[in-house]
Amino acid sequence: MLEVNGITKSFGGLKAVDGVSLSVKQGSLVSLIGPNGAGKTTFFALITGFHRPDGGTVQFDGKNIMGAKPSDIAQAGMVRTFQIVQPFAGQTVRENIAVGAHLRHASRRDALDRAAEVAEKVGLGDRLDMDAASLTVAGRKRLEVARALATDPKLVLFDEVLAGLNPSEIRDVIPVIRAVRDSGVTILLIEHVMQAVMQLSEYTWVLNQGRLIAEGPPRAVAADKAVIEAYLGPGMAARLSAQAKKEPAHA
C-alpha cells in the first residue's frame, strides 16, 4: 500500500531524514520508533506532503505521490494526526470531527451525521455537543483520531496519539486503535509508549539521527544492541549488558 524508497530531507546542514525506505502492507498495523529528534515526525511530514523531500520516491496505493499537496494525498486516502492536538476554537466535538468528514461529504448534514458515527467508535459519543476546547488531554487525543477517521482513510499515520496519557488512559485507547485496524484501515504509528508498540504493532522500524538502524518484530527490535544504545547511550547500554551477565540465571 505504501512504498517509501530512499527518502531524504535536509534543513540547512542537518540531514533530518537520510535515505529511509520502508513498505507498509494493506491491512497491517506497524510502527516507527526512535529517540526524540530521530526524524520520525519529519518522515511523516514528507510522505504526507507537508514537506517536500530532497530525494527518494513515495508511492501510495500504486501511485507516485511525490510533490503532491497534503489535501490531494488525503483525498487519495492517506491522512495523519499531529502530536500537539489543537481543537478548532469555539466549535463542538461534533463540528470538529465534521471538518474531516467534509473531505468526502459536501453536505453539512451528511458531515455532521458522519461525525456522530465516528465519535461513537472512538468513545466520544456522549461528548458530541461539548466545546472541544474543554476536553481533557485523553479526550483531545480521541478527537484527533476521530478527525482522521472521519475522512474515511485507507491508511492513517498516528503521531504519538498516546503521548501525555496516564497508564489507565493508555489501556483505554489501545483497543480503539486496534478496532480502527480491524475495521479495514491500515495503520502506521509513531509511538514512544512501548507498552502500546508491543501490544499493537506487528512490525516496527527504528529511526535514529535520520537513519533506519533496525527493523523487525517489536520484541526482537527492543533487544537489539544498536536500538538500546540509541535510546540509552553506549555507556548505559554497556552497564546494563554487564549487569545482566552478572545476574544468576533462574531455573
Summary of the structure (lengths in Angstrom):
residues: 251
radius of gyration: 19.3
end to end distance: 45.8
largest distance: 67.2
contacts: 803
relative contact order: 0.16
helix: 43%
strand: 24%
